[in-house]
Amino acid sequence: MNRLCFGKDPLFIEISLSEVKTDDCGNPIKRTREAITVSNFDLIGPEFWENHQYILGEEKYGYEYVKKFDNIHRLPYSNWTIVRISACQFDQFSLIHSFDKPNDETALRLMNACASLMMEQFPDIIFGYGFDNEYSFVFQEKTELYQRDERLIISSCSSCFTSFYMMKWKEYFPSKELVQPPHFQVEVSCYPEPRIVCDYLSRRQSECHNRNQYTTCFWMLVKSGEGENKAKEILKDTLPKDKNELLFQRFQMNYNNEPAMFRKGSCAYRQKSANGCRWKPVKMSGGM
């Protein structure tokens, strides 16, 4: 037999089974049945759970234990924090917005403008280095930004840089619509010594040189009539000196005469004033 009893509040649903179990003598076995209650209660406050502790088997109700499930990773202290921001699917983005190849100077200046705004937004950033579609920001050793919570640093830097890029777009590309929003990913690394920070920045600049030299050769070949696959085949296994020779022999181009912003990347930093007590605004430089 099934019986439903509806009240205003709460609503009780009693369920009885048609099969009755008996003992060895044929007498019905009485079993305690619990009523299933369906109703509306306020679960935000502690009252319901304190009055129904048997449901979850908890002796005491509280919020604090939830914090145990937070996976907070705090960056180690006494370490220099470097936040590296790079664009995702930038080849597609630059194609859609018709960026010049191999380098679009306006797009690079837009990245530099975003870097300056980042240093204004986050005073703990003491140096920035960028090229192509990426920027690395060095935070001072004792930064307490978001209590050094890695997740908050990543999300904040990513959202701020993306917002600055979109905000400044019209200033640098007044005749181009931003058809597709940019997407930047963020990586965080920590280094215990300034020397390692310098080595990291040197490695990024070396990557800038190698990447720019390759793309310069590649696009010069493509613009001269070579197919992209053919251009890749020509540049396969070539050394830096081979690329310099190719540019000079085929296109009468001296790679060393290319703008420093293309070859070396850009640096963003604050300069001390003459009295050494104040800081000048962020300065951009074409090299390191």
Beta strands, then each sheet from edge to edge (+ up, - down):
strand 1: 2-5
strand 2: 11-15
strand 3: 36-38
strand 4: 80-87
strand 5: 125-131
strand 6: 134-139
strand 7: 184-191
strand 8: 266-272
strand 9: 279-285
sheet 1: 1+ 2- 3+
sheet 2: 7+ 4- 6+ 5- 8+ 9-
end
